[in-house]
Amino acid sequence: MTDPHDRPTAAAAVRGLDPLVSLSMCVHAGPGVYALLLGAGMSRDAGVPTGWEIVSDLVRRAAVAQGADEELAAADPEGWWARHGDGGPLGYSGLLEALGDTPAARHKLLRGYFEPGEEGLRRPGAAHHAVARLMARGWVRVVLTTNFDRLTEQALAAAGVQPQVVHGPDSLRGMTPLAHARATVVKLHGDLTDLEARNTEHELREYPAAWAGLVDQVLDEYGLIVCGWSAQWDHALSACFERRATRRYPFFWAASHGVHGRAAELVARHGAVVVRGLTAKEFFPGLLDRVEALDRLTEPAPTRELSVARLKRALPDPVRRIALHELVDAEATRVVERLSDGDRYPPGARPAEPEAYRELLARYRSDCDTLLHLLAVGAFHDEAEAHTAVWVRALQRLLNVPGDSAGPRLYPALLALCAAGGAAALAGRDELFGRLLLEPVLADPAAAEPRPAVLALRPEDVLGGDGALNALLDRPYPPGLVHTAHSTWLRGRLREVLAEPAADSDRAVSDAFDRAEYLMALVRADRSETPAPLGEFTLADRWDGTGRLRVAARVQARFSEGWPMLRSGAFDGDLQRAHTAAAVVDVLCAEEAARREPLR
């Protein structure tokens, strides 16, 4: 027979609907409508002990202070208390009253259990950070907590939110109304530093009128999500629930092992929906994931300008690290979804007609425009290279778009490599450039092993022979000079992308492309790959009066054991291999220049 306390959950199960799905939809549909009530279970995974664990440890300490055997007291705290205590049953409330006869004394006894400890203990956990994210996005604005610790406040600070914290009747004076505050944390039993914190059953039996009024207001005006609260000892808080005759919004109760005793009575009284089987560190991240998924579903894609502006704000701010990653990852997801659309990009060979080929390449370029700008701005402005994994991951995802392992399908990935690599070259970030070349890999079933981006994205393999692109250029090259067509085409498509980090300087953009193409040629030569086509950096105006390529001289001047390119894994970290590759490329460049000279 079904327990009447489980009626809401049972009904949901019959409908086949996970209560967490219903809750996430309610939270998403009503930003700010739901408040949280967090109990001791919220902080358990973050290293804060439960009430019974505190009791056991206090008994052990009391036994040691009395000269008893510490291990025996720890093994049987109830037995030791029965023999040496005040005659009453061992419990959190009774023990505290026996050990400290004033709130201040009890505060001293308890403080060490809640302050930050070593080895990451008593620091915000996954549940706290998920709650902070819900509040930072405005889905939740009010938190009631029975906990003394400051883990919720610390997680909010890390998320860039400074909450209004209310921890006693005296702090109600001057409080910003709940509806007007971005985030409010109400500490029902007091704060870690509050000498009047409520701990004992007697202290928790009744709230001051103004304090009870605030709780009544929350229970009346907000939907409620309860997690980690047993309701066993908090008589005053339970009384607030009992006074609540009606409810405006649904009431959800997360309980990893179900609800029992007083909690079960409150669930039945208010028809709460019970979410079972999830601890706080599972419940809140799961709720956050679902609400954010719903938000992505309904949120229109941001404009390129807005996305770039968000990226610039997030780059120097460590608190916005997650937001930055989500911004770039979300745009990469949108691009991959477009590229995977079989109607938009039917499988098949490269169009033979020049205009059809031009239209296909223009469509690819348009579909990844925002992502290209994000990669270029990010690679250029990421001074500490704290987000390298984000740029590398975006390129890896473009390499993994389903379809042929070569040809136009890889054109967006080639554009992304040139955009991010060009920006890295522009900023002089050789280690980032090397990682962009080598870490993303193409798993080609036809190849013996995965190929890094620098080898998988050779322009002639992706775009076809020089002649196919030369026909599309505004100013085609004369016969014999078409080997530069790939370089000219890519530079033309990415000039606008690099204009912002290059401060709109054509010379700076050209120099960045020269540097990027030369470095790619070095890495390909080191991997025994043909460096050609060598690109515009070999044209006649790129040579100095001594017969040397200017870009070769600039790059080779940086060769040293501390060269950042070596740290990226290029040349397997061997400086001599870099010199060998440079010698090969320089000979090829000289041969190319000599071949072109009669054609000028």
C-alpha positions in Angstrom: 0.0 0.0 0.0 1.4 3.4 -0.9 2.4 5.6 2.0 0.2 8.8 1.9 3.3 10.8 2.6 4.6 9.8 -0.9 1.4 10.7 -2.8 3.0 13.5 -4.9 6.0 11.4 -5.9 3.9 8.4 -6.6 1.6 10.4 -8.9 4.7 11.7 -10.7 6.0 8.2 -11.1 2.7 7.0 -12.6 2.9 9.9 -15.1 6.5 8.8 -15.8 7.7 12.3 -15.0 10.9 12.7 -12.9 10.1 15.3 -10.1 13.4 17.0 -10.9 12.1 17.7 -14.4 8.9 19.3 -13.1 11.0 21.3 -10.6 13.5 22.5 -13.2 10.6 23.6 -15.5 9.0 25.5 -12.7 12.2 27.3 -11.7 13.0 28.2 -15.3 9.5 29.5 -15.9 9.5 31.7 -12.8 12.9 33.3 -12.2 13.0 34.5 -8.6 9.8 32.7 -7.6 11.5 29.9 -5.6 13.3 30.2 -2.4 15.6 27.5 -0.9 15.6 26.1 2.6 19.0 24.5 3.3 19.8 22.3 6.3 22.9 20.5 7.6 22.8 18.0 4.7 23.7 20.8 2.4 27.2 21.2 3.9 27.9 17.6 4.7 29.7 16.9 1.4 31.8 20.0 2.0 33.4 18.6 5.1 31.0 20.2 7.7 30.1 17.5 10.3 26.5 16.5 11.0 24.9 17.1 14.4 25.6 13.5 15.5 29.2 13.7 14.4 29.7 16.9 16.5 28.0 15.2 19.4 30.3 12.2 19.2 33.4 14.4 18.9 32.3 16.5 21.9 31.8 13.4 24.0 35.3 12.2 23.1 36.7 15.5 24.1 34.8 15.6 27.3 36.0 12.1 28.1 39.6 13.1 27.4 39.2 16.1 29.7 38.0 13.8 32.4 40.9 11.4 31.9 38.9 8.6 30.3 40.0 6.4 27.4 39.5 8.4 24.2 39.0 5.3 22.0 36.3 3.8 24.3 34.4 7.1 24.5 34.5 7.4 20.7 33.4 3.8 20.2 30.4 4.2 22.5 29.6 7.9 23.1 26.1 7.1 24.4 27.4 4.6 26.9 30.0 7.0 28.2 27.4 9.8 28.5 25.0 7.5 30.3 27.7 6.8 32.9 29.2 10.3 33.2 26.7 12.8 31.8 23.8 14.7 33.3 21.5 11.8 33.5 19.6 12.7 30.3 19.7 11.0 27.0 22.6 11.9 24.7 21.5 14.4 22.1 22.9 17.5 20.4 20.7 19.9 22.4 21.2 18.3 25.8 24.9 17.9 25.3 25.5 21.5 24.4 23.4 22.8 27.3 25.5 20.6 29.6 28.9 21.7 28.2 28.1 25.4 27.8 25.4 27.2 29.8 25.4 30.3 27.6 25.1 30.9 23.9 28.6 32.5 23.9 30.1 29.5 25.6 28.4 27.1 23.1 29.6 29.3 20.3 33.2 28.8 21.3 32.7 25.0 21.5 31.2 24.8 18.0 33.1 27.3 16.0 36.0 25.0 15.0 33.5 22.6 13.4 32.4 25.2 10.9 35.5 27.2 10.1 37.6 26.4 7.0 40.0 23.5 7.6 43.0 21.9 5.9 43.1 19.8 2.7 40.0 21.5 1.2 37.7 20.6 4.0 34.9 23.0 5.0 35.0 24.9 1.7 32.1 25.3 -0.7 31.2 22.1 -2.5 29.4 21.3 -5.7 26.0 22.0 -4.2 27.0 25.4 -2.9 28.5 26.4 -6.3 25.4 25.2 -8.1 23.2 27.3 -5.8 25.5 30.3 -6.4 25.1 29.8 -10.1 21.3 29.7 -9.8 21.4 32.9 -7.8 23.8 34.6 -10.1 21.5 33.9 -13.0 18.5 35.2 -11.1 16.6 32.0 -10.9 16.8 32.0 -7.1 17.0 35.1 -5.0 16.3 34.0 -1.4 18.0 31.3 0.7 16.9 30.3 4.2 19.6 28.2 5.9 19.8 26.6 9.3 23.6 26.3 8.9 26.1 28.5 10.7 28.9 28.1 8.1 29.6 30.7 5.4 29.9 28.2 2.5 26.9 29.6 0.6 28.2 33.2 1.0 31.7 32.1 -0.2 30.3 30.3 -3.2 28.2 33.4 -4.1 31.3 35.7 -3.8 33.2 33.3 -6.2 30.3 33.7 -8.6 30.4 37.5 -8.4 27.4 37.9 -6.2 27.5 39.9 -2.9 24.3 38.8 -1.1 22.4 40.5 1.6 23.0 38.4 4.7 20.5 38.5 7.5 21.4 36.4 10.6 19.1 37.6 13.5 16.2 39.9 14.4 18.5 42.9 14.9 19.7 42.7 11.3 16.2 43.1 10.0 16.5 46.8 10.6 17.5 48.5 7.3 17.2 45.2 5.4 16.4 45.7 1.7 13.0 44.1 1.0 13.4 40.6 -0.4 11.7 41.5 -3.7 14.2 44.3 -4.3 17.4 42.5 -3.3 19.4 40.6 -5.9 20.3 37.8 -3.4 19.4 37.4 0.2 20.7 34.7 2.6 18.7 34.3 5.8 20.7 32.4 8.5 17.9 31.2 10.7 20.0 30.0 13.5 22.7 32.7 13.4 26.1 33.1 11.8 29.5 31.5 12.5 30.6 34.6 14.4 27.2 35.3 16.1 27.5 34.8 19.9 23.7 34.5 20.1 23.4 31.7 17.6 20.6 29.3 18.3 21.7 25.7 19.0 19.8 24.0 21.7 16.3 22.6 21.5 15.1 25.3 24.0 16.6 28.1 21.8 15.0 26.6 18.7 11.5 26.2 20.2 10.3 29.7 19.4 11.4 32.6 17.1 11.1 36.2 18.0 8.0 37.7 16.4 9.9 39.7 13.7 12.0 36.7 12.8 9.0 34.4 12.5 7.4 37.1 10.4 10.2 37.0 7.9 10.0 33.3 7.6 6.2 33.4 7.2 6.7 35.9 4.4 9.0 33.6 2.5 6.8 30.6 3.0 3.8 32.7 1.8 5.2 34.5 -1.2 7.7 32.0 -2.6 7.7 28.5 -3.9 10.1 26.4 -1.7 12.8 23.9 -2.4 14.0 22.1 0.7 17.3 20.2 0.8 19.3 18.7 3.7 16.8 19.6 6.4 15.3 16.9 8.7 12.8 19.2 10.6 13.5 17.1 13.7 14.7 19.7 16.2 13.7 23.0 14.6 10.3 23.4 16.3 10.0 27.2 15.6 10.7 26.7 11.9 8.3 23.7 11.8 5.7 26.0 13.5 6.0 28.4 10.6 5.2 25.6 8.2 2.2 24.7 10.3 0.8 28.3 10.2 1.0 28.3 6.4 -2.6 27.3 5.4 -2.3 27.8 1.7 0.5 27.8 -0.9 0.9 30.0 -4.0 3.5 27.9 -5.7 4.6 24.2 -5.5 6.7 22.9 -2.7 9.6 20.5 -3.4 11.6 18.5 -0.9 14.9 16.8 -1.8 15.8 13.9 0.5 18.4 11.3 -0.4 16.9 8.6 1.8 13.3 9.8 1.8 11.4 11.8 4.4 10.6 10.6 7.9 9.1 11.7 11.1 8.4 15.5 11.3 9.5 16.0 7.7 7.0 13.4 6.5 4.3 15.2 8.3 5.1 18.5 6.7 5.4 16.9 3.3 1.9 15.4 3.7 0.4 18.6 5.1 1.6 20.7 2.2 1.4 18.2 -0.7 5.1 18.6 -1.3 6.8 16.7 -4.2 9.6 14.6 -2.8 12.8 14.2 -4.9 14.4 11.0 -3.7 17.8 9.4 -4.1 20.0 12.5 -4.6 22.4 14.1 -2.1 22.8 17.9 -2.1 25.9 17.6 -4.3 23.9 15.6 -6.8 20.5 17.5 -6.5 21.6 21.1 -7.0 24.1 20.5 -9.9 21.4 18.4 -11.6 18.8 21.1 -11.2 21.2 23.7 -12.5 22.0 21.6 -15.6 18.4 21.2 -16.4 17.5 24.8 -15.9 20.4 26.0 -18.0 19.5 23.5 -20.8 16.0 24.9 -20.8 17.5 28.4 -21.0 19.6 27.5 -24.0 16.6 26.1 -25.7 14.6 29.4 -25.4 17.5 31.9 -25.7 18.2 33.3 -29.1 21.7 33.1 -30.3 23.5 36.3 -29.2 24.9 38.6 -31.9 28.5 38.5 -32.8 29.1 41.9 -31.2 27.4 40.9 -28.0 29.3 37.7 -27.8 32.7 39.4 -28.3 31.8 42.0 -25.7 30.9 39.3 -23.2 34.2 37.5 -23.9 36.2 40.7 -23.3 34.5 41.3 -20.0 35.1 37.7 -18.9 38.7 37.3 -20.0 40.5 39.2 -17.2 38.0 38.1 -14.5 38.7 34.8 -12.9 35.2 34.8 -11.4 33.8 34.7 -14.9 35.9 31.7 -16.0 32.9 29.4 -16.2 30.8 32.0 -18.1 33.6 32.4 -20.6 33.9 28.7 -21.2 30.2 28.3 -21.6 30.1 31.2 -24.1 32.6 29.7 -26.4 31.4 26.2 -26.0 27.8 27.2 -26.7 28.9 29.0 -29.9 30.9 26.0 -31.0 27.9 23.8 -30.4 25.8 26.1 -32.6 28.4 25.9 -35.4 28.6 22.1 -35.2 24.9 21.8 -35.3 24.7 23.9 -38.5 27.6 22.0 -40.1 25.9 18.7 -39.3 22.7 19.7 -41.1 22.5 17.4 -44.1 20.0 19.6 -45.9 22.3 22.7 -45.6 25.4 20.8 -46.4 24.5 17.7 -48.5 27.3 15.1 -48.7 29.1 14.9 -52.0 32.1 16.1 -54.0 33.3 19.7 -54.1 31.1 21.7 -56.6 32.7 21.9 -60.0 31.2 25.2 -61.0 33.1 28.2 -59.6 30.1 30.1 -58.5 28.5 27.1 -56.7 31.9 26.5 -55.0 32.1 30.2 -54.0 28.6 30.1 -52.5 29.4 26.9 -50.5 32.5 28.5 -49.0 30.7 31.7 -48.2 28.0 29.7 -46.4 30.6 27.9 -44.3 32.3 31.2 -43.5 29.0 32.8 -42.5 28.0 29.9 -40.2 31.2 30.2 -38.1 31.6 33.9 -38.2 30.9 34.5 -34.4 33.1 31.6 -33.4 36.0 32.9 -35.5 35.8 36.3 -33.8 35.6 34.7 -30.4 38.7 32.6 -31.1 40.7 35.5 -32.5 39.8 37.9 -29.7 40.3 35.3 -27.0 43.7 34.0 -28.3 45.0 37.6 -28.6 43.7 39.0 -25.2 44.2 35.8 -23.1 47.4 37.3 -21.6 47.9 34.6 -19.0 46.9 31.9 -21.4 44.5 30.7 -18.7 41.9 29.6 -21.2 44.0 27.8 -23.8 41.9 24.7 -23.3 38.8 26.5 -24.5 40.3 27.6 -27.8 41.9 24.2 -28.4 38.6 22.5 -27.6 36.6 24.6 -30.0 39.0 23.7 -32.8 38.8 20.0 -31.9 35.1 20.1 -32.1 35.2 21.5 -35.7 37.6 18.8 -36.6 35.1 16.2 -35.4 32.1 17.3 -37.4 30.7 14.2 -39.1 31.5 13.8 -42.8 34.4 13.3 -45.1 37.8 13.4 -43.4 39.0 15.9 -46.0 37.6 18.5 -48.3 35.3 21.5 -47.7 33.8 19.9 -44.5 37.1 20.9 -42.8 37.0 24.5 -44.1 35.5 25.9 -40.9 38.2 24.1 -38.9 40.9 25.6 -41.2 39.4 29.1 -40.8 39.4 28.6 -37.0 43.0 27.5 -36.9 44.1 30.5 -39.0 42.0 32.9 -37.0 43.2 31.7 -33.6 46.7 31.0 -34.8 46.9 34.4 -36.6 45.8 36.1 -33.3 48.3 34.1 -31.3 51.1 35.1 -33.8 49.9 38.7 -33.6 50.3 38.6 -29.8 53.6 36.7 -29.9 52.0 33.7 -28.0 54.2 31.0 -29.5 53.2 28.3 -26.9 49.5 28.9 -27.6 50.2 28.8 -31.3 52.0 25.5 -31.0 49.2 23.9 -28.9 46.6 25.0 -31.5 48.7 23.3 -34.2 49.3 20.1 -32.3 46.7 19.3 -29.7 43.5 19.1 -31.8 43.6 16.0 -33.8 41.6 14.4 -36.7 40.8 10.8 -36.2 40.8 9.7 -39.8 39.9 6.0 -40.3 42.0 5.9 -43.4 45.1 7.1 -41.5 47.4 5.0 -39.4 47.1 7.4 -36.5 45.3 10.6 -35.6 46.7 13.7 -37.4 47.3 17.0 -35.6 45.5 20.0 -36.9 48.6 21.4 -38.6 48.8 18.3 -40.8 45.1 17.6 -41.1 44.2 21.1 -42.2 46.6 21.6 -45.1 44.9 24.2 -47.3 45.4 22.3 -50.6 43.7 19.2 -49.0 40.8 21.1 -47.6 40.2 23.6 -50.5 41.5 21.7 -53.5 44.3 22.7 -55.9 45.5 26.2 -56.4 43.5 26.6 -59.7 40.1 26.0 -58.0 40.6 28.9 -55.6 42.5 31.1 -58.0 39.4 31.3 -60.2 37.5 32.7 -57.2 39.9 35.5 -56.3 39.0 39.1 -57.1 42.4 39.4 -58.7 43.5 36.0 -60.0 47.2 35.3 -60.1 48.9 34.9 -63.6 50.0 31.4 -64.5 53.0 30.3 -62.5 52.1 32.3 -59.4 48.9 30.5 -58.4 50.7 28.7 -55.6 49.9 31.7 -53.4 46.1 31.4 -54.1 45.3 29.5 -50.8 47.2 32.1 -48.7 45.5 35.0 -50.5 42.0 33.4 -50.2 42.4 32.7 -46.4 43.8 36.1 -45.7 40.9 37.7 -47.5 38.3 35.7 -45.5 39.9 36.5 -42.2 41.1 40.1 -42.6 38.0 41.3 -40.7 38.4 38.8 -38.0 41.9 39.9 -37.1 41.2 43.6 -37.6 40.0 44.1 -34.0 43.0 42.6 -32.2 45.3 44.2 -34.8 43.8 47.6 -34.2 42.6 47.6 -37.8 46.2 47.7 -39.1 46.6 46.0 -42.5 50.4 45.7 -41.9 49.9 44.0 -38.5 47.4 41.5 -40.0 49.8 40.8 -42.9 52.8 40.3 -40.6 50.7 38.0 -38.3 49.7 35.8 -41.3 53.3 35.7 -42.5 54.5 34.6 -39.1 51.7 32.0 -38.7 52.3 30.5 -42.2 56.1 30.3 -41.7 55.7 28.6 -38.3 53.2 26.1 -39.8 55.7 25.4 -42.6 58.4 24.7 -40.0 56.2 22.2 -38.1 55.1 20.5 -41.3 58.8 20.2 -42.4 59.7 18.7 -39.0 57.0 16.1 -39.4 58.5 15.2 -42.9 55.5 16.8 -44.6 55.8 19.1 -47.6 55.6 22.6 -46.3 54.2 24.0 -49.6 52.1 25.9 -50.5 54.2 28.4 -48.7 52.0 31.4 -48.9 52.3 35.1 -49.4 55.2 35.4 -47.0 57.5 34.3 -49.8 56.4 37.1 -52.2 59.1 39.5 -53.5 58.4 42.3 -51.1 58.9 40.0 -48.1 62.7 39.7 -48.6 65.4 42.0 -47.2 68.5 43.4 -48.9 70.6 40.4 -47.8 68.5 37.8 -49.5 66.7 36.6 -46.4 63.0 36.4 -45.7 62.1 38.9 -43.1 59.7 36.6 -41.3 62.4 33.8 -41.2 64.9 36.2 -39.6 62.3 37.4 -37.0 61.2 33.9 -36.1 64.7 32.3 -36.0 65.9 35.2 -33.8 63.7 33.7 -31.1 65.2 30.2 -31.3 66.5 29.2 -27.9 66.1 26.5 -25.3 63.5 28.6 -23.7 61.5 29.2 -26.9 57.8 28.8 -25.9 57.1 26.8 -29.1 59.2 24.1 -27.7 57.1 23.9 -24.6 54.0 23.4 -26.7 55.4 20.1 -28.0 56.6 21.4 -31.3 59.7 19.7 -32.6 59.3 17.4 -29.6 60.9 20.1 -27.6 64.2 19.7 -29.5 65.8 23.0 -30.5 68.1 21.3 -33.1 65.1 19.9 -34.9 63.7 23.5 -35.2 66.9 24.6 -36.8 66.8 21.6 -39.2 63.2 22.4 -40.2 64.1 26.1 -40.7 67.0 25.1 -43.0 64.6 23.0 -45.1 61.9 25.7 -45.3 64.4 28.4 -46.1 65.8 26.4 -49.1 62.3 25.8 -50.4 61.4 29.5 -50.0 64.6 30.5 -51.9 63.7 28.0 -54.7 60.2 29.3 -54.9 61.5 32.9 -55.2 63.9 32.0 -57.9 61.2 30.2 -59.8 58.9 33.2 -59.6 61.5 35.8 -60.6 61.2 35.3 -64.4 57.4 35.5 -64.1 57.4 39.0 -62.6 
